[in-house]
Amino acid sequence: QVQLVESGGDLVQAGGSLRLSCRQSGNIYSDNVMGWLRQAPGKDRELVATITAGHMTYYADAVKGRFTISRDNAENSVYLQMNSLKPEDTAVYYCAARPVQYSMFIYWGQGTQVTVSS
């Protein structure tokens, strides 16, 4: 079993920055895909960014150029640097993981709240 614990959510003004962290523990796959997803009130959960063990990345159009996902395999951690934050970025952000051969995330963190005020 894999456990994921996020941290770093906060209240920030529009234009500000935050860095989310997620540390994984347990039965960790050496070749996995890590990702960040978010869910705003009344909306479906959406994919924000993903990163493979080889550091290949994907970003949703809404965050391209503003967010950066990274990972430290030695620390079993993944990060999301969020710059130029907008009120529409307000959501609960979830860290997730899946073995590379899976198509869907199967491990989830508890979520961390990011609120961007205008």
C-alpha positions in Angstrom: 0.0 0.0 0.0 1.2 3.5 -0.8 0.5 6.5 1.3 0.6 10.1 0.0 0.7 13.1 2.2 0.4 16.6 0.8 1.4 19.9 2.3 1.7 23.6 1.3 -1.8 24.7 0.7 -2.6 28.2 1.9 -4.5 31.4 1.2 -2.6 33.7 -1.2 -3.4 36.8 -3.2 -3.8 36.7 -6.9 -0.4 36.9 -8.6 1.3 35.2 -5.7 3.0 31.8 -5.6 2.7 28.6 -3.6 4.7 25.4 -3.6 2.9 22.1 -2.8 4.7 19.1 -1.6 3.7 15.4 -1.6 5.7 12.7 0.1 4.9 9.0 -0.7 5.7 6.1 1.6 4.8 2.4 1.7 5.2 -0.1 -1.1 6.6 2.4 -3.6 6.9 1.4 -7.3 10.2 2.5 -8.7 8.6 3.3 -12.0 5.5 5.2 -11.4 3.7 8.3 -12.6 2.9 11.0 -10.1 0.4 13.8 -10.6 -1.5 16.7 -9.1 -5.2 17.0 -9.6 -7.6 19.6 -8.3 -11.3 20.0 -7.5 -13.0 23.3 -7.1 -16.4 23.6 -5.4 -19.2 22.4 -7.6 -16.8 21.2 -10.3 -15.3 17.8 -11.4 -11.8 16.9 -10.4 -9.4 17.8 -13.1 -5.8 16.9 -13.9 -3.3 19.6 -13.4 0.1 18.0 -14.1 1.9 14.7 -14.2 5.5 13.6 -14.1 7.1 10.2 -14.8 10.0 8.6 -13.0 12.1 9.8 -15.9 10.9 13.4 -15.4 8.7 13.6 -18.5 5.9 16.1 -17.7 2.4 17.0 -18.8 0.4 20.1 -18.0 -3.2 21.1 -18.4 -3.6 24.1 -20.7 -5.0 26.1 -17.8 -1.7 26.0 -15.9 0.9 25.9 -18.7 3.6 28.5 -18.2 2.5 29.1 -14.6 2.9 25.8 -12.8 5.9 23.5 -12.7 5.8 19.9 -11.5 9.0 18.2 -10.3 10.0 15.1 -8.3 12.9 13.9 -6.2 13.0 10.1 -6.6 15.5 9.8 -3.8 13.1 11.6 -1.4 10.0 9.9 -2.8 8.5 13.3 -3.2 6.7 15.3 -5.9 6.2 19.1 -5.9 4.0 21.6 -7.7 5.4 25.2 -7.9 2.5 27.5 -8.7 3.2 31.0 -9.9 1.0 33.8 -11.1 -1.9 32.3 -9.2 -5.4 33.3 -10.2 -8.7 33.1 -8.3 -9.8 30.3 -10.6 -6.9 28.2 -9.3 -8.8 28.0 -6.0 -9.4 24.3 -5.3 -8.4 21.3 -3.2 -5.3 19.9 -4.7 -4.7 16.2 -4.6 -1.4 14.3 -5.1 -1.9 11.0 -6.9 0.2 8.1 -8.1 -0.1 5.1 -10.3 2.3 2.4 -11.6 3.3 3.2 -15.1 1.3 0.4 -16.7 -1.9 1.7 -15.2 -4.1 4.2 -17.0 -5.7 5.7 -13.9 -4.4 6.9 -10.6 -4.9 4.4 -7.8 -3.3 6.1 -4.9 -4.5 9.4 -3.5 -3.5 11.9 -0.8 -6.0 13.6 1.4 -5.8 16.9 -0.4 -4.6 20.4 0.5 -6.6 23.6 0.1 -5.4 26.4 -2.1 -7.4 29.6 -2.0 -6.5 32.5 -4.2 -8.1 35.8 -3.3 -8.7 38.6 -5.9 
